[in-house]
Amino acid sequence: MQPFFAFLLFLFMSTAASASDETTVTVKVKPIKLSPHAYYVQGLAGAASSANQGFMSNAGFVVTSDGVVVFDTLGSPPLAAEMIRQIRKITRQPIRRVIVSHYHADHIYGLQAFKALGAEIWAHRRGQEYLASDEAQLRLAQRRETLFPWVDETTRLLPADKWLEGEMRFEMGGLHFELAYVGPAHSPEDMVMLVKEDGVLYSGDMVFKGRVPYVGNADSKAWLEALDRLIKLKPKIMVPGHGKASTNAAADLVFTRDYLLYLRNTMGKAAANMEPFEEAYAKTSWKEFEHLPAFQAANRVNAYNTYLLMENEGMQAK
């Protein structure tokens, strides 16, 4: 009987692995053309959930005569696989390179699908800090529960093939790309990508549009300074990490800037007056933001971390 049970176990495990490999998404991942060479897919508003299958962030790709450059890879391997299928409807050029804006779950869990095609992954070296952190493992465990079966035991955290120090320029198929390090801001490793000929800027989570930003433990002071740098790049079109692409980057940067400033002003005053956070949060008016997607999921955490940040800035100023 033992060989028989061993066979059943093998059959069960093979079926489970096969089911994981064949998991697909039902959400619509549709490329939107921005310029002669640049495209993006727009995630749904709100936090990651089973309803949106983790499709709540943007990703982009640029088609050149010598290959495809991808910017971010969405929040699960099946989402990335669907993105690849959509790219294949547009071009048969090989997907040569993936640029990682930052190592947050909704932007990197699709990396393994592109790596399997032979694409080279580039990211800023400070992304290694996230990969080595407990936070990375806790987030992956959490997403394996809340986003199963799209994120499961086969979903892996992948390092970059090339860790970048800062600015980087490269050419592919006659197009010129500029990578700019604008962190630490939303994350320690924030990178943006400008496609020079098309004037398209992929900003990652430096910019949120149409939803409350996820601030987390970001350095909002440095983030505000980085937003000014993005304005100086003068893109014709900007693709935020979340929300619709913009043809008026300066105007659409204002929402992210104003939200960060409001957090700093309100929580900064509370911290300076040694007012307990719970009292400060309860008395603060959130009417400008409470109607937006992700408010319930993100705003309180954003406010609390900003309160701690402002406490620390106040102590350093003394």
GUBA-410483 format. One line per field, with one value per residue (C-alpha): residue in one letter; x, y, z. Coordinates in nm, 2 decimals. Layout:
// GUBA-410483
residu: a  ... .
xx: X  ... .
yy: Y  ... .
zz: Z  ... .
This chain:
// GUBA-410483
residu: m  q  p  f  f  a  f  l  l  f  l  f  m  s  t  a  a  s  a  s  d  e  t  t  v  t  v  k  v  k  p  i  k  l  s  p  h  a  y  y  v  q  g  l  a  g  a  a  s  s  a  n  q  g  f  m  s  n  a  g  f  v  v  t  s  d  g  v  v  v  f  d  t  l  g  s  p  p  l  a  a  e  m  i  r  q  i  r  k  i  t  r  q  p  i  r  r  v  i  v  s  h  y  h  a  d  h  i  y  g  l  q  a  f  k  a  l  g  a  e  i  w  a  h  r  r  g  q  e  y  l  a  s  d  e  a  q  l  r  l  a  q  r  r  e  t  l  f  p  w  v  d  e  t  t  r  l  l  p  a  d  k  w  l  e  g  e  m  r  f  e  m  g  g  l  h  f  e  l  a  y  v  g  p  a  h  s  p  e  d  m  v  m  l  v  k  e  d  g  v  l  y  s  g  d  m  v  f  k  g  r  v  p  y  v  g  n  a  d  s  k  a  w  l  e  a  l  d  r  l  i  k  l  k  p  k  i  m  v  p  g  h  g  k  a  s  t  n  a  a  a  d  l  v  f  t  r  d  y  l  l  y  l  r  n  t  m  g  k  a  a  a  n  m  e  p  f  e  e  a  y  a  k  t  s  w  k  e  f  e  h  l  p  a  f  q  a  a  n  r  v  n  a  y  n  t  y  l  l  m  e  n  e  g  m  q  a  k .
xx: 0.00  0.29  0.38  0.01  -0.01  0.32  0.17  -0.14  0.07  0.28  -0.04  -0.19  0.13  0.16  -0.20  -0.16  0.16  -0.01  -0.31  -0.09  0.10  -0.23  -0.39  -0.52  -0.69  -1.03  -0.97  -0.91  -0.54  -0.55  -0.25  -0.32  -0.10  0.06  0.30  0.46  0.65  0.51  0.22  0.08  -0.18  -0.38  -0.47  -0.80  -0.86  -0.83  -0.61  -0.52  -0.81  -0.96  -1.21  -0.94  -0.71  -0.42  -0.45  -0.43  -0.11  0.02  0.30  0.43  0.63  0.82  0.85  1.17  1.31  1.55  1.33  1.09  1.17  0.92  0.86  0.73  0.55  0.22  0.12  0.12  0.27  -0.07  -0.11  0.23  0.16  -0.15  0.05  0.30  0.01  -0.10  0.25  0.27  -0.04  0.15  0.50  0.70  1.02  1.19  1.13  1.49  1.48  1.26  1.31  1.18  1.05  1.07  1.04  0.67  0.45  0.21  0.50  0.73  0.54  0.52  0.90  0.93  0.71  0.94  1.26  1.14  1.15  1.51  1.45  1.72  1.60  1.74  1.67  1.83  2.07  1.87  1.60  1.83  1.73  1.37  1.45  1.65  1.38  1.12  0.86  0.91  0.85  0.55  0.39  0.44  0.28  -0.01  -0.06  -0.05  -0.36  -0.55  -0.47  -0.47  -0.46  -0.30  -0.02  0.07  0.36  0.52  0.54  0.90  1.09  1.35  1.66  1.78  2.03  2.19  2.18  2.21  2.39  2.20  2.14  2.16  2.12  2.09  1.98  1.78  1.65  1.72  1.53  1.71  1.61  1.70  1.67  1.67  1.71  1.47  1.47  1.46  1.11  0.81  1.07  1.45  1.50  1.26  1.35  1.17  1.22  1.20  1.17  1.34  1.20  0.84  0.86  0.69  0.78  0.71  0.71  0.63  0.47  0.63  0.29  -0.06  -0.37  -0.73  -0.66  -0.50  -0.13  0.04  0.30  0.39  0.73  0.84  1.05  0.78  1.02  1.25  0.94  0.83  1.17  1.17  0.84  1.00  1.27  1.00  0.84  1.18  1.20  0.91  0.75  0.48  0.30  0.34  0.24  0.18  0.22  -0.16  -0.43  -0.47  -0.18  -0.14  -0.08  -0.03  0.23  0.28  -0.09  -0.13  0.17  -0.02  -0.25  0.03  0.21  -0.09  -0.17  0.18  0.18  -0.15  -0.02  0.30  0.11  -0.16  0.05  0.35  0.15  0.01  0.36  0.50  0.23  0.28  -0.08  -0.15  -0.19  -0.54  -0.67  -0.50  -0.63  -0.99  -1.00  -0.84  -1.07  -1.02  -1.31  -1.08  -0.96  -1.21  -1.41  -1.11  -1.03  -0.78  -0.86  -0.98  -0.69  -0.41  -0.49  -0.46  -0.13  -0.01  -0.10  0.05  0.38  0.39  0.33  0.63  0.84  0.75  0.84  1.18  1.23  1.14  1.39  1.67  1.60  1.66 .
yy: 0.00  0.24  0.28  0.35  0.62  0.77  0.79  0.96  1.21  1.28  1.32  1.56  1.78  1.78  1.89  2.16  2.30  2.28  2.47  2.74  2.77  2.81  3.07  3.35  3.69  3.80  4.17  4.36  4.44  4.66  4.85  5.22  5.38  5.71  5.80  5.63  5.39  5.41  5.22  5.16  4.95  5.13  4.95  4.98  5.23  5.12  4.89  4.53  4.29  3.97  4.19  4.36  4.05  4.27  4.49  4.83  4.98  5.09  4.94  5.04  4.93  5.09  4.92  4.98  4.83  4.62  4.51  4.61  4.79  4.73  4.96  4.77  4.43  4.46  4.28  3.90  3.66  3.60  3.98  3.99  3.70  3.88  4.19  3.98  3.84  4.20  4.31  4.01  4.14  4.46  4.34  4.02  4.21  4.04  4.18  4.27  4.48  4.55  4.87  4.85  5.18  5.05  4.73  4.74  4.44  4.58  4.66  4.36  4.04  4.00  4.00  3.63  3.61  3.85  3.69  3.36  3.52  3.62  3.99  4.16  4.34  4.68  4.86  5.10  4.93  5.04  4.79  4.53  4.68  4.59  4.23  4.17  4.30  4.13  4.36  4.20  3.85  3.96  4.14  3.84  3.61  3.85  3.87  3.49  3.49  3.79  3.75  3.37  3.21  3.49  3.53  3.18  2.97  2.99  3.37  3.48  3.80  3.85  4.07  4.28  4.15  4.50  4.72  5.09  5.36  5.66  5.82  5.60  5.66  5.39  5.35  5.07  5.05  5.42  5.54  5.71  5.64  5.83  5.67  5.91  5.82  6.04  5.86  5.83  5.96  5.72  5.45  5.45  5.32  5.54  5.54  5.71  5.66  5.92  5.82  6.11  6.10  6.05  6.28  6.01  5.99  5.68  5.81  5.51  5.59  5.93  6.04  5.91  6.02  5.97  5.79  5.85  5.79  5.52  5.72  5.45  5.54  5.76  6.07  6.32  6.62  6.45  6.33  6.69  6.79  6.50  6.62  6.95  6.75  6.57  6.90  7.02  6.71  6.87  6.55  6.57  6.27  6.13  5.79  5.78  5.47  5.47  5.64  5.78  5.91  6.29  6.53  6.81  6.67  6.99  7.02  6.66  6.66  6.91  6.65  6.43  6.74  6.89  6.57  6.54  6.91  6.86  6.57  6.75  7.07  6.90  6.63  6.86  7.11  6.82  6.68  7.03  7.08  6.73  6.65  6.28  6.13  5.99  6.33  6.51  6.26  6.28  6.66  6.69  6.75  6.50  6.61  6.69  6.32  6.10  6.04  5.90  5.53  5.39  5.65  5.39  5.16  5.42  5.75  5.67  5.49  5.78  6.03  5.83  5.78  6.15  6.24  6.03  6.18  6.53  6.45  6.33  6.64  6.86  6.68  6.71  7.08  7.15 .
zz: 0.00  0.07  -0.30  -0.38  -0.11  -0.23  -0.58  -0.45  -0.27  -0.58  -0.78  -0.53  -0.52  -0.89  -0.93  -0.67  -0.84  -1.18  -1.05  -0.91  -1.24  -1.43  -1.20  -1.41  -1.34  -1.44  -1.39  -1.71  -1.77  -2.08  -2.22  -2.28  -2.55  -2.44  -2.72  -3.02  -2.80  -2.44  -2.28  -1.93  -1.75  -1.49  -1.16  -0.99  -0.72  -0.35  -0.15  -0.25  -0.21  -0.34  -0.53  -0.74  -0.73  -0.62  -0.94  -0.77  -0.91  -1.24  -1.46  -1.80  -2.09  -2.38  -2.72  -2.91  -3.23  -3.02  -2.73  -2.46  -2.14  -1.86  -1.56  -1.26  -1.27  -1.07  -0.76  -0.85  -1.09  -1.27  -1.31  -1.46  -1.69  -1.82  -1.87  -2.08  -2.28  -2.36  -2.45  -2.69  -2.87  -2.95  -3.03  -3.06  -2.95  -2.66  -2.31  -2.23  -1.91  -1.61  -1.41  -1.05  -0.91  -0.55  -0.36  -0.25  -0.29  -0.55  -0.78  -0.75  -0.70  -1.08  -1.12  -1.15  -1.46  -1.64  -1.51  -1.65  -2.00  -1.94  -1.87  -1.67  -1.35  -1.25  -0.92  -0.68  -0.44  -0.14  -0.24  -0.08  0.26  0.20  0.08  0.40  0.62  0.84  0.68  0.34  0.48  0.68  0.38  0.16  0.42  0.46  0.08  0.05  0.27  0.14  -0.23  -0.26  -0.51  -0.71  -0.45  -0.30  -0.18  -0.53  -0.52  -0.45  -0.37  -0.64  -0.61  -0.90  -1.15  -1.15  -0.84  -0.93  -0.73  -0.86  -1.20  -1.51  -1.88  -2.15  -2.51  -2.66  -3.02  -3.08  -2.77  -2.48  -2.12  -1.81  -1.47  -1.17  -0.81  -0.61  -0.28  0.01  -0.02  -0.06  -0.01  0.04  -0.32  -0.53  -0.90  -1.19  -1.56  -1.84  -2.20  -2.37  -2.72  -2.61  -2.31  -2.09  -1.72  -1.52  -1.16  -0.95  -0.61  -0.60  -0.73  -0.65  -0.84  -0.75  -0.42  -0.08  -0.10  0.11  0.31  0.56  0.72  0.43  0.48  0.37  0.38  0.13  -0.07  -0.12  -0.24  -0.48  -0.63  -0.72  -0.90  -1.10  -1.21  -1.34  -1.57  -1.76  -1.89  -2.15  -1.99  -1.64  -1.53  -1.15  -0.94  -0.89  -1.10  -1.44  -1.65  -1.66  -1.95  -1.69  -1.45  -1.26  -1.18  -1.09  -0.86  -0.65  -0.50  -0.36  -0.24  -0.07  0.11  0.24  0.35  0.52  0.72  0.82  0.92  1.13  1.29  1.32  1.53  1.75  1.80  1.88  2.14  2.28  2.21  2.21  1.86  1.92  2.03  1.74  1.48  1.61  1.60  1.26  0.96  0.69  0.47  0.17  0.16  0.34  0.02  -0.17  -0.23  0.03  0.29  0.54  0.47  0.47  0.62  0.99  0.95  0.74  1.00  1.29  1.11  1.01  1.38  1.48  1.20  1.31  1.67  1.55  1.34  1.63  1.86  1.60  1.56  1.93 .
